[in-house]
């Protein structure tokens, strides 16, 4: 495999983007050693996800302290709606963030891109707010049918209605908060994104204590705490971008509906929405099928998922965190840096996945013993754990391929990757249950992840030429250089 020195144009532009010149973040995208850039982008992302996971457990404890199962059920029923709301922010945030990172890279040799970045960022923020307001308003008008659709019944209908109603009022704030987080990360400001997410989590805990334990507002208080804590994130992210960002603008005057902005933003962002929608459907299908085998397997499945979440969050920190680096290198036309970033990310994903999988498997009995008091469930728990860890390893590489497509603006393969898991998992788990019973359900996700990875590999091979042409267009001086990570 050959190596090619960067062109003189690349060297010159890299030299102009130094830690001293930018204060920090853009240097990590443009010129920092790949390992250092990857740590800068991935570690804060993984840390924020771990903190969020810990908060989810604590939040369930606050609701559980009220000793009312209907309240816990209400939060469970409302969770898919929360995921859908975040997906609305993802349409604008992920799509807009990927485009902004590409434009930042291109701006190194095309200064005129600065105005385009302002238009993209303004469209992303105000678009997420407007669509969030429409979604929230429509949900309030159809509140009772929506609660029924979410599955609430009996004593859970009242608290679920309260939880969902407050959540729908907060939709614009939730969507904007998620969108702004992506825009902050698009500039390489991973540490600031982490600070905003952790500040929001701490605020959520404070509001939970106030609204649930002191004011006794129940699940309505929990929903209000989520909305207000995201408002804290909005204030932090908007303040940081307004004061510190050289290119991103939140001013409404830059808002545009130009096709040059809409097409690339929605081309990548719609995949996020479809992926979230399919994840909700697959979770509902899986839970309903597994429930037929009793509480024991469901409990073991929940434990295995929690154990596998730790390495999964670390891997997602890499695959999601590296996206701005890939997009910046692509927009700049820097083949060598794009190749190096893909390779380093793949090595990190493999190392994290395999290391944790081996350690968890070696200490499987001890880990399961921390969560399962009934040793008769250990056998099925170990089977589920092995299946989850295998799926986690494959999913890490699938996530990296998806990030590469999003970063390089390959809308069609990005959407296919986002849809593939949901489209494949539902028939696989249904037939696996019919043919193999509980073992079929346990291994259905693993089989699906392997197939999705193979689909991604085929799409990656088919997209090599288009990615190479895009690099050549962005930096014609590198048109003849080999695209190692994408073509070899």
LOVO-899041 format. One line per field, with one value per residue (C-alpha): residue number from 1; y, z, x; residue in three letters. Coordinates in steps of 0.1 Angstrom, whole numbers, plus 5000, padded with zeros to 4 digits. Example, Ala and Ser with C-alpha at 12.3 -4.5 7.8 and 13.67 -1.06 7.14 Angstrom:
REM LOVO-899041
num <- 1;2
Y <- 4955;4989
Z <- 5078;5071
X <- 5123;5137
residuo <- ala;ser
***
This chain:
REM LOVO-899041
num <- 1;2;3;4;5;6;7;8;9;10;11;12;13;14;15;16;17;18;19;20;21;22;23;24;25;26;27;28;29;30;31;32;33;34;35;36;37;38;39;40;41;42;43;44;45;46;47;48;49;50;51;52;53;54;55;56;57;58;59;60;61;62;63;64;65;66;67;68;69;70;71;72;73;74;75;76;77;78;79;80;81;82;83;84;85;86;87;88;89;90;91;92;93;94;95;96;97;98;99;100;101;102;103;104;105;106;107;108;109;110;111;112;113;114;115;116;117;118;119;120;121;122;123;124;125;126;127;128;129;130;131;132;133;134;135;136;137;138;139;140;141;142;143;144;145;146;147;148;149;150;151;152;153;154;155;156;157;158;159;160;161;162;163;164;165;166;167;168;169;170;171;172;173;174;175;176;177;178;179;180;181;182;183;184;185;186;187;188;189;190;191;192;193;194;195;196;197;198;199;200;201;202;203;204;205;206;207;208;209;210;211;212;213;214;215;216;217;218;219;220;221;222;223;224;225;226;227;228;229;230;231;232;233;234;235;236;237;238;239;240;241;242;243;244;245;246;247;248;249;250;251;252;253;254;255;256;257;258;259;260;261;262;263;264;265;266;267;268;269;270;271;272;273;274;275;276;277;278;279;280;281;282;283;284;285;286;287;288;289;290;291;292;293;294;295;296;297;298;299;300;301;302;303;304;305;306;307;308;309;310;311;312;313;314;315;316;317;318;319;320;321;322;323;324;325;326;327;328;329;330;331;332;333;334;335;336;337;338;339;340;341;342;343;344;345;346;347;348;349;350;351;352;353;354;355;356;357;358;359;360;361;362;363;364;365;366;367;368;369;370;371;372;373;374;375;376;377;378;379;380;381;382;383;384;385;386;387;388;389;390;391;392;393;394;395;396;397;398;399;400;401;402;403;404;405;406;407;408;409;410;411;412;413;414;415;416;417;418;419;420;421;422;423;424;425;426;427;428;429;430;431;432;433;434;435;436;437;438;439;440;441;442;443;444;445;446;447;448;449;450;451;452;453;454;455;456;457;458;459;460;461;462;463;464;465;466;467;468;469;470;471;472;473;474;475;476;477;478;479;480;481;482;483;484;485;486;487;488
Y <- 5000;5033;5065;5099;5131;5159;5185;5219;5234;5211;5218;5255;5255;5232;5255;5284;5264;5261;5258;5294;5306;5290;5286;5249;5231;5237;5227;5193;5189;5203;5195;5177;5142;5117;5099;5132;5145;5112;5113;5150;5142;5107;5108;5137;5121;5088;5104;5124;5092;5074;5103;5103;5065;5069;5097;5075;5050;5078;5093;5059;5058;5092;5080;5046;5063;5073;5036;5038;5014;5034;5063;5042;5027;5063;5072;5039;5046;5081;5072;5063;5098;5114;5094;5106;5142;5139;5125;5157;5176;5150;5157;5192;5188;5157;5168;5204;5195;5171;5198;5225;5203;5197;5235;5243;5220;5236;5271;5265;5270;5286;5316;5322;5292;5312;5328;5293;5280;5308;5299;5262;5268;5293;5269;5240;5258;5276;5247;5224;5249;5254;5217;5209;5235;5220;5184;5194;5213;5184;5160;5182;5183;5145;5138;5111;5090;5094;5081;5051;5045;5045;5016;5032;5015;5013;5033;5043;5064;5095;5098;5090;5118;5142;5132;5133;5166;5184;5167;5179;5215;5211;5197;5228;5232;5195;5196;5228;5215;5183;5203;5228;5200;5187;5222;5226;5192;5201;5227;5201;5215;5181;5192;5220;5196;5174;5203;5213;5177;5172;5206;5196;5163;5180;5205;5177;5160;5193;5198;5162;5168;5200;5189;5152;5150;5185;5197;5162;5168;5132;5124;5158;5172;5146;5158;5195;5187;5173;5203;5229;5210;5211;5248;5250;5232;5255;5286;5272;5260;5292;5314;5295;5296;5333;5343;5318;5305;5322;5309;5296;5321;5316;5348;5344;5368;5340;5315;5301;5275;5273;5238;5239;5239;5218;5189;5179;5186;5165;5139;5130;5140;5120;5089;5098;5102;5069;5051;5064;5055;5020;5016;5024;4999;4972;4978;4974;4942;4927;4935;4920;4888;4883;4890;4857;4838;4853;4878;4857;4860;4896;4904;4885;4904;4938;4929;4918;4950;4971;4953;4956;4993;5002;4992;5002;5038;5039;5026;5051;5078;5069;5064;5095;5116;5111;5123;5160;5149;5128;5155;5182;5161;5154;5190;5200;5174;5159;5122;5113;5127;5110;5077;5080;5090;5060;5036;5049;5048;5012;5002;5020;5004;4969;4973;4986;4960;4929;4939;4945;4914;4892;4907;4905;4869;4858;4874;4866;4848;4875;4903;4884;4877;4914;4918;4883;4867;4837;4815;4794;4824;4824;4800;4821;4853;4841;4832;4867;4883;4865;4875;4912;4914;4899;4923;4952;4943;4942;4973;4994;4989;4994;5028;5038;5031;5051;5080;5079;5081;5110;5128;5126;5135;5102;5105;5073;5048;5067;5064;5027;5020;5039;5019;4985;4974;4981;4967;4935;4929;4928;4898;4881;4882;4872;4841;4833;4832;4809;4786;4786;4801;4821;4813;4828;4860;4862;4858;4878;4911;4896;4881;4914;4934;4910;4914;4951;4952;4932;4956;4985;4969;4964;5000;5012;4994;5008;5043;5044;5060;5087;5096;5097;5121;5143;5145;5154;5181;5197;5196;5190;5189;5156;5141;5115;5104;5069;5068;5040;5036;5039;5022;4996
Z <- 5000;4989;5008;4992;5006;5008;4981;4986;4987;5015;5035;5031;5042;5072;5083;5085;5108;5140;5177;5182;5152;5161;5198;5195;5177;5140;5143;5154;5123;5099;5110;5143;5144;5137;5170;5189;5168;5174;5211;5212;5192;5205;5243;5252;5230;5248;5282;5276;5265;5296;5318;5299;5305;5342;5343;5328;5356;5383;5366;5368;5405;5411;5395;5412;5446;5442;5444;5416;5387;5365;5366;5356;5328;5317;5313;5294;5270;5264;5257;5220;5215;5231;5206;5177;5189;5191;5156;5143;5157;5141;5107;5108;5132;5117;5081;5088;5109;5083;5056;5078;5085;5048;5041;5068;5051;5017;5031;5036;4998;4990;5014;4998;5017;5049;5039;5029;5064;5079;5057;5066;5103;5104;5084;5106;5139;5128;5107;5137;5158;5132;5125;5162;5168;5141;5154;5190;5180;5159;5188;5212;5189;5186;5222;5232;5200;5203;5239;5228;5199;5224;5241;5274;5289;5322;5351;5329;5306;5329;5338;5302;5289;5314;5305;5267;5268;5287;5264;5233;5245;5249;5214;5198;5226;5225;5187;5188;5217;5198;5166;5183;5198;5164;5151;5180;5172;5135;5144;5163;5197;5212;5247;5246;5233;5263;5287;5274;5276;5311;5322;5308;5327;5360;5355;5348;5381;5400;5383;5391;5428;5427;5406;5417;5452;5466;5445;5438;5402;5392;5356;5344;5366;5350;5315;5325;5339;5306;5287;5310;5312;5274;5275;5296;5268;5242;5262;5266;5230;5215;5237;5229;5191;5191;5211;5199;5165;5136;5109;5123;5126;5143;5130;5112;5084;5071;5069;5034;5016;4987;4972;4977;5014;5017;4995;5013;5048;5042;5022;5053;5080;5068;5073;5110;5112;5095;5117;5149;5136;5128;5162;5179;5159;5163;5201;5203;5182;5202;5236;5226;5212;5242;5267;5256;5273;5307;5329;5334;5298;5296;5328;5314;5281;5300;5320;5289;5271;5301;5302;5265;5266;5282;5252;5228;5241;5238;5202;5193;5208;5180;5151;5159;5171;5140;5116;5117;5110;5080;5067;5071;5053;5025;5021;5020;4995;5018;5008;5031;5061;5052;5048;5080;5099;5086;5094;5129;5137;5124;5146;5176;5170;5167;5197;5220;5208;5210;5243;5261;5245;5257;5292;5296;5284;5308;5338;5326;5357;5380;5360;5356;5393;5401;5384;5384;5417;5401;5389;5368;5344;5340;5310;5290;5303;5289;5256;5253;5264;5237;5211;5223;5223;5188;5176;5193;5175;5141;5147;5155;5120;5105;5124;5110;5074;5080;5094;5063;5040;5060;5061;5024;5015;5001;5008;4992;5009;5042;5040;5030;5060;5084;5071;5067;5103;5108;5075;5080;5117;5118;5094;5108;5144;5135;5115;5140;5167;5147;5138;5168;5197;5223;5209;5176;5192;5211;5179;5156;5163;5158;5124;5114;5123;5103;5072;5076;5079;5047;5030;5042;5028;4994;4994;5005;4976;4952;4965;4962;4928;4938;4970;4950;4924;4952;4967;4934;4928;4962;4956;4920;4929;4946;4918;4909;4945;4956;4979;5001;5027;5002;4971;4981
X <- 5000;5016;5019;5017;5030;5005;5006;5022;4987;4978;5009;5005;4969;4976;5004;4979;4957;4977;4966;4977;4958;4925;4927;4921;4894;4899;4936;4924;4904;4930;4965;4968;4983;4955;4957;4956;4927;4908;4912;4902;4870;4860;4868;4845;4817;4820;4822;4790;4772;4783;4771;4738;4734;4741;4715;4689;4693;4691;4661;4643;4652;4635;4603;4606;4609;4572;4563;4538;4543;4519;4543;4572;4551;4542;4579;4585;4556;4568;4605;4599;4585;4616;4637;4616;4620;4657;4657;4640;4670;4692;4678;4690;4720;4737;4730;4739;4769;4784;4780;4795;4826;4830;4827;4852;4877;4869;4872;4910;4914;4880;4874;4840;4826;4824;4790;4777;4785;4764;4735;4737;4740;4711;4689;4697;4689;4657;4646;4648;4629;4601;4597;4598;4570;4548;4554;4547;4515;4502;4510;4490;4460;4461;4472;4448;4452;4490;4489;4469;4493;4522;4506;4493;4463;4444;4460;4489;4468;4465;4502;4513;4490;4506;4542;4536;4518;4546;4571;4553;4554;4591;4597;4612;4637;4647;4651;4672;4694;4703;4709;4732;4752;4759;4769;4794;4809;4811;4838;4858;4847;4841;4850;4825;4798;4806;4804;4770;4757;4770;4756;4722;4724;4733;4705;4681;4690;4684;4651;4641;4647;4627;4598;4595;4607;4599;4569;4555;4546;4552;4559;4548;4577;4600;4590;4594;4628;4639;4626;4642;4675;4677;4670;4701;4720;4705;4717;4752;4757;4742;4763;4795;4788;4779;4810;4836;4827;4844;4821;4788;4759;4725;4711;4677;4689;4711;4682;4677;4657;4682;4685;4722;4716;4684;4696;4729;4714;4683;4702;4722;4697;4668;4688;4690;4652;4646;4671;4655;4620;4631;4649;4616;4597;4623;4624;4586;4587;4615;4599;4566;4581;4604;4576;4560;4588;4583;4600;4632;4646;4635;4654;4685;4682;4681;4712;4731;4722;4734;4767;4773;4764;4798;4820;4792;4793;4830;4828;4801;4823;4848;4824;4803;4832;4853;4826;4837;4873;4863;4840;4867;4894;4869;4859;4895;4904;4930;4932;4961;4943;4910;4927;4946;4914;4895;4923;4929;4892;4889;4918;4903;4869;4884;4907;4879;4854;4876;4893;4860;4844;4872;4872;4835;4833;4861;4843;4808;4797;4808;4792;4759;4760;4759;4725;4708;4701;4685;4714;4690;4690;4728;4728;4704;4721;4755;4739;4724;4756;4777;4751;4751;4789;4792;4766;4785;4817;4801;4780;4811;4824;4790;4788;4822;4810;4778;4799;4821;4790;4776;4809;4814;4778;4769;4732;4718;4742;4738;4700;4703;4726;4702;4672;4688;4688;4651;4640;4660;4655;4617;4613;4644;4633;4597;4608;4636;4610;4588;4616;4639;4619;4638;4673;4661;4651;4684;4705;4682;4700;4734;4725;4709;4740;4763;4741;4739;4777;4780;4755;4777;4809;4793;4780;4815;4831;4805;4811;4849;4849;4824;4843;4876;4860;4847;4881;4896;4870;4878;4915;4925;4962;4956;4935;4962;4969;4957;4927;4940;4913;4885;4899;4924
residuo <- unk;unk;unk;unk;unk;unk;unk;unk;unk;unk;unk;unk;unk;unk;unk;unk;unk;unk;unk;unk;unk;unk;unk;unk;unk;unk;unk;unk;unk;unk;unk;unk;unk;unk;unk;unk;unk;unk;unk;unk;unk;unk;unk;unk;unk;unk;unk;unk;unk;unk;unk;unk;unk;unk;unk;unk;unk;unk;unk;unk;unk;unk;unk;unk;unk;unk;unk;unk;unk;unk;unk;unk;unk;unk;unk;unk;unk;unk;unk;unk;unk;unk;unk;unk;unk;unk;unk;unk;unk;unk;unk;unk;unk;unk;unk;unk;unk;unk;unk;unk;unk;unk;unk;unk;unk;unk;unk;unk;unk;unk;unk;unk;unk;unk;unk;unk;unk;unk;unk;unk;unk;unk;unk;unk;unk;unk;unk;unk;unk;unk;unk;unk;unk;unk;unk;unk;unk;unk;unk;unk;unk;unk;unk;unk;unk;unk;unk;unk;unk;unk;unk;unk;unk;unk;unk;unk;unk;unk;unk;unk;unk;unk;unk;unk;unk;unk;unk;unk;unk;unk;unk;unk;unk;unk;unk;unk;unk;unk;unk;unk;unk;unk;unk;unk;unk;unk;unk;unk;unk;unk;unk;unk;unk;unk;unk;unk;unk;unk;unk;unk;unk;unk;unk;unk;unk;unk;unk;unk;unk;unk;unk;unk;unk;unk;unk;unk;unk;unk;unk;unk;unk;unk;unk;unk;unk;unk;unk;unk;unk;unk;unk;unk;unk;unk;unk;unk;unk;unk;unk;unk;unk;unk;unk;unk;unk;unk;unk;unk;unk;unk;unk;unk;unk;unk;unk;unk;unk;unk;unk;unk;unk;unk;unk;unk;unk;unk;unk;unk;unk;unk;unk;unk;unk;unk;unk;unk;unk;unk;unk;unk;unk;unk;unk;unk;unk;unk;unk;unk;unk;unk;unk;unk;unk;unk;unk;unk;unk;unk;unk;unk;unk;unk;unk;unk;unk;unk;unk;unk;unk;unk;unk;unk;unk;unk;unk;unk;unk;unk;unk;unk;unk;unk;unk;unk;unk;unk;unk;unk;unk;unk;unk;unk;unk;unk;unk;unk;unk;unk;unk;unk;unk;unk;unk;unk;unk;unk;unk;unk;unk;unk;unk;unk;unk;unk;unk;unk;unk;unk;unk;unk;unk;unk;unk;unk;unk;unk;unk;unk;unk;unk;unk;unk;unk;unk;unk;unk;unk;unk;unk;unk;unk;unk;unk;unk;unk;unk;unk;unk;unk;unk;unk;unk;unk;unk;unk;unk;unk;unk;unk;unk;unk;unk;unk;unk;unk;unk;unk;unk;unk;unk;unk;unk;unk;unk;unk;unk;unk;unk;unk;unk;unk;unk;unk;unk;unk;unk;unk;unk;unk;unk;unk;unk;unk;unk;unk;unk;unk;unk;unk;unk;unk;unk;unk;unk;unk;unk;unk;unk;unk;unk;unk;unk;unk;unk;unk;unk;unk;unk;unk;unk;unk;unk;unk;unk;unk;unk;unk;unk;unk;unk;unk;unk;unk;unk;unk;unk;unk;unk;unk;unk;unk;unk;unk;unk;unk;unk;unk;unk
***
